[in-house]
Amino acid sequence: MSLHPPEPEAGRAAALAARMAARAAEEGLADVAYATIDSPLGRLVAAGTRRGLVRLAYEDSGDGVDGVLDGLARSISPRIVEAPARLDEARRELDEYFAGRRTDFELAVDWRFVREGFARRVLQATARIPFGRTSTYREIAGRAGSPRGFRAAGNALGANMIPIVVPCHRVLASGGGLGGYTGGLARKEHLLHVEGVLA
């Protein structure tokens, strides 16, 4: 005779779904794994493939988790599974970053959302901006091979699928203004505070 009350039907279904998702992730049956991650800027949705981190989004931006998953299903594969263990490295590095214990992300990045060419060069140049330093849209455009393409550089940064890790928050307007940011200017300011750029 069991001493524990029977598990409610919804609880059993959720537990079974979690076990199946974990098994699918372990056996390589899913092309994309995702998890939600708590941060000082709100919940983040992280997704990874075998190549690396492919998506990091603010949960309250756009269509939330469902919108992120729909985009992944259309662009990469509908074989998506919630598998927090596969995103443990991303969670750990983000936690260390926000706690002030990490200045460089070591995560592999899957660049498949960005076509070869100027936009990819912009994001890769942005990924090389050191912690605690900033650049301008014009400088990033120059590093990407088109010094006059600063507006196009801004567009590429606005479409950054992996903010924070690919630190578009470190790119400012030429006059010293913040410029724009996918997650909103308050989040950009917070990230620049974390890095000591803003007092």
KOLRO-616656 format. One record per residue (C-alpha): residue number from 1; x, y, z; residue in one letter. Coordinates in Angstrom, 3 decimals, m for minus. Example, Ala and Ser with C-alpha at 12.3 -4.5 7.8 and 13.67 -1.06 7.14 Angstrom:
REM KOLRO-616656
<1,<12.300,m4.500,7.800>,"A">
<2,<13.670,m1.060,7.140>,"S">
This chain:
REM KOLRO-616656
<1,<0.000,0.000,0.000>,"M">
<2,<1.411,3.379,m1.021>,"S">
<3,<1.786,6.046,1.654>,"L">
<4,<1.792,8.787,m0.998>,"H">
<5,<m1.459,10.181,m2.398>,"P">
<6,<m1.995,9.398,m6.085>,"P">
<7,<m0.402,11.942,m8.383>,"E">
<8,<m2.984,14.156,m10.108>,"P">
<9,<m3.536,13.371,m13.795>,"E">
<10,<m2.023,16.687,m14.936>,"A">
<11,<1.064,16.070,m12.796>,"G">
<12,<1.538,12.581,m14.258>,"R">
<13,<1.198,13.914,m17.794>,"A">
<14,<3.731,16.688,m17.130>,"A">
<15,<6.193,14.225,m15.556>,"A">
<16,<5.815,11.849,m18.519>,"L">
<17,<6.310,14.699,m21.001>,"A">
<18,<9.466,15.792,m19.155>,"A">
<19,<10.861,12.237,m19.196>,"R">
<20,<10.105,11.858,m22.901>,"M">
<21,<11.697,15.210,m23.691>,"A">
<22,<14.825,14.278,m21.732>,"A">
<23,<15.035,10.939,m23.541>,"R">
<24,<14.569,12.572,m26.958>,"A">
<25,<17.340,15.040,m26.117>,"A">
<26,<19.683,12.296,m24.880>,"E">
<27,<19.118,10.123,m27.946>,"E">
<28,<19.590,12.976,m30.389>,"G">
<29,<16.012,12.828,m31.651>,"L">
<30,<15.563,16.584,m31.327>,"A">
<31,<17.332,19.117,m33.523>,"D">
<32,<16.786,22.032,m31.116>,"V">
<33,<16.700,22.063,m27.325>,"A">
<34,<15.336,25.021,m25.395>,"Y">
<35,<14.953,26.236,m21.827>,"A">
<36,<13.870,29.347,m19.993>,"T">
<37,<16.471,31.066,m17.853>,"I">
<38,<15.841,33.578,m15.074>,"D">
<39,<17.957,36.729,m15.206>,"S">
<40,<17.977,40.204,m13.653>,"P">
<41,<16.513,41.426,m16.965>,"L">
<42,<13.585,39.006,m16.863>,"G">
<43,<13.181,35.511,m18.181>,"R">
<44,<15.221,34.553,m21.218>,"L">
<45,<14.453,31.849,m23.757>,"V">
<46,<17.611,30.000,m24.789>,"A">
<47,<17.815,27.482,m27.618>,"A">
<48,<20.699,25.393,m28.828>,"G">
<49,<21.583,22.961,m31.585>,"T">
<50,<24.491,20.569,m31.835>,"R">
<51,<26.504,23.496,m33.267>,"R">
<52,<25.887,25.792,m30.303>,"G">
<53,<23.610,28.496,m28.944>,"L">
<54,<21.295,29.547,m31.762>,"V">
<55,<18.766,31.801,m30.025>,"R">
<56,<18.554,33.903,m26.881>,"L">
<57,<15.462,36.059,m26.486>,"A">
<58,<13.751,38.141,m23.850>,"Y">
<59,<10.594,36.213,m23.029>,"E">
<60,<8.473,39.373,m22.941>,"D">
<61,<9.693,40.598,m26.343>,"S">
<62,<7.692,39.668,m29.414>,"G">
<63,<5.448,36.651,m29.036>,"D">
<64,<7.125,35.120,m25.975>,"G">
<65,<8.214,31.492,m25.804>,"V">
<66,<5.692,30.374,m28.422>,"D">
<67,<6.916,32.977,m30.898>,"G">
<68,<10.539,31.942,m30.370>,"V">
<69,<9.653,28.257,m30.826>,"L">
<70,<7.580,28.984,m33.942>,"D">
<71,<10.536,30.845,m35.448>,"G">
<72,<12.887,27.975,m34.646>,"L">
<73,<10.450,25.425,m36.090>,"A">
<74,<10.133,27.393,m39.349>,"R">
<75,<13.825,28.208,m39.724>,"S">
<76,<15.625,25.156,m38.357>,"I">
<77,<13.409,22.186,m37.550>,"S">
<78,<10.081,21.351,m35.903>,"P">
<79,<11.939,18.736,m33.828>,"R">
<80,<12.231,20.965,m30.751>,"I">
<81,<12.262,19.747,m27.176>,"V">
<82,<12.362,21.487,m23.828>,"E">
<83,<15.617,20.159,m22.375>,"A">
<84,<17.036,22.454,m19.678>,"P">
<85,<20.035,20.167,m19.082>,"A">
<86,<21.266,20.812,m22.635>,"R">
<87,<21.290,24.548,m21.871>,"L">
<88,<23.057,24.233,m18.508>,"D">
<89,<26.285,25.726,m19.875>,"E">
<90,<24.435,28.782,m21.194>,"A">
<91,<22.572,29.165,m17.894>,"R">
<92,<25.817,28.900,m15.893>,"R">
<93,<27.712,31.420,m18.037>,"E">
<94,<24.819,33.897,m17.985>,"L">
<95,<24.498,33.564,m14.189>,"D">
<96,<28.245,34.217,m13.825>,"E">
<97,<28.051,37.200,m16.171>,"Y">
<98,<25.217,38.856,m14.251>,"F">
<99,<26.984,38.135,m10.952>,"A">
<100,<30.104,39.931,m12.223>,"G">
<101,<32.224,36.759,m12.338>,"R">
<102,<32.450,36.355,m16.128>,"R">
<103,<33.754,38.793,m18.725>,"T">
<104,<33.862,36.467,m21.749>,"D">
<105,<31.331,33.943,m22.986>,"F">
<106,<32.854,30.656,m24.070>,"E">
<107,<29.660,29.219,m25.547>,"L">
<108,<29.749,27.865,m29.081>,"A">
<109,<27.448,29.918,m31.306>,"V">
<110,<25.356,28.571,m34.170>,"D">
<111,<25.245,31.441,m36.689>,"W">
<112,<22.695,29.821,m39.040>,"R">
<113,<20.114,32.587,m38.543>,"F">
<114,<22.518,35.076,m40.137>,"V">
<115,<23.388,34.682,m43.806>,"R">
<116,<26.973,34.981,m44.933>,"E">
<117,<27.908,38.533,m45.815>,"G">
<118,<27.802,41.949,m44.227>,"F">
<119,<25.252,41.168,m41.473>,"A">
<120,<27.241,38.174,m40.270>,"R">
<121,<30.485,40.163,m40.346>,"R">
<122,<28.775,42.893,m38.272>,"V">
<123,<27.665,40.405,m35.623>,"L">
<124,<31.022,38.640,m35.561>,"Q">
<125,<32.824,41.994,m35.173>,"A">
<126,<30.389,42.832,m32.365>,"T">
<127,<31.153,39.510,m30.660>,"A">
<128,<34.808,40.623,m30.459>,"R">
<129,<34.118,43.871,m28.555>,"I">
<130,<35.723,43.267,m25.136>,"P">
<131,<33.783,43.358,m21.876>,"F">
<132,<33.625,46.889,m20.480>,"G">
<133,<34.347,48.504,m23.852>,"R">
<134,<32.051,49.991,m26.468>,"T">
<135,<32.124,50.711,m30.164>,"S">
<136,<29.955,52.750,m32.515>,"T">
<137,<27.721,51.652,m35.375>,"Y">
<138,<30.134,53.365,m37.773>,"R">
<139,<33.188,51.576,m36.311>,"E">
<140,<31.450,48.201,m36.461>,"I">
<141,<30.420,48.841,m40.073>,"A">
<142,<34.064,49.619,m40.857>,"G">
<143,<35.270,46.416,m39.205>,"R">
<144,<32.682,44.528,m41.252>,"A">
<145,<34.092,46.011,m44.469>,"G">
<146,<31.719,48.898,m45.216>,"S">
<147,<32.528,52.084,m43.259>,"P">
<148,<29.522,53.925,m44.702>,"R">
<149,<27.143,51.068,m43.967>,"G">
<150,<26.416,52.124,m40.389>,"F">
<151,<22.628,52.096,m40.922>,"R">
<152,<22.798,48.571,m42.329>,"A">
<153,<25.007,47.662,m39.350>,"A">
<154,<22.289,49.001,m37.043>,"G">
<155,<19.728,46.848,m38.829>,"N">
<156,<21.919,43.755,m38.454>,"A">
<157,<22.360,44.466,m34.746>,"L">
<158,<18.619,45.033,m34.355>,"G">
<159,<18.079,41.528,m35.755>,"A">
<160,<20.669,39.930,m33.440>,"N">
<161,<19.280,36.531,m32.418>,"M">
<162,<21.728,36.071,m29.539>,"I">
<163,<21.797,39.303,m27.513>,"P">
<164,<24.015,39.522,m24.425>,"I">
<165,<26.293,36.725,m25.702>,"V">
<166,<26.751,38.577,m29.003>,"V">
<167,<26.956,41.924,m27.174>,"P">
<168,<25.085,44.367,m29.392>,"C">
<169,<24.487,46.389,m26.212>,"H">
<170,<28.139,47.492,m26.505>,"R">
<171,<27.450,49.343,m29.751>,"V">
<172,<26.510,52.997,m29.288>,"L">
<173,<25.607,55.918,m31.524>,"A">
<174,<28.527,58.014,m32.796>,"S">
<175,<27.550,60.982,m30.615>,"G">
<176,<27.696,58.825,m27.473>,"G">
<177,<23.962,58.144,m27.266>,"G">
<178,<22.726,54.655,m26.527>,"L">
<179,<21.209,54.029,m29.952>,"G">
<180,<18.634,51.226,m30.030>,"G">
<181,<18.305,47.801,m28.450>,"Y">
<182,<16.054,44.822,m29.090>,"T">
<183,<15.180,44.379,m25.420>,"G">
<184,<14.621,48.100,m24.808>,"G">
<185,<16.995,50.845,m23.695>,"L">
<186,<16.521,50.114,m19.966>,"A">
<187,<18.007,46.664,m20.548>,"R">
<188,<20.852,48.102,m22.602>,"K">
<189,<21.635,50.511,m19.768>,"E">
<190,<21.516,47.662,m17.234>,"H">
<191,<23.987,45.588,m19.266>,"L">
<192,<26.337,48.550,m19.607>,"L">
<193,<26.097,49.053,m15.813>,"H">
<194,<26.976,45.375,m15.258>,"V">
<195,<30.084,45.918,m17.382>,"E">
<196,<31.060,49.183,m15.670>,"G">
<197,<30.614,51.289,m18.818>,"V">
<198,<27.924,53.411,m17.170>,"L">
<199,<28.414,54.642,m13.620>,"A">
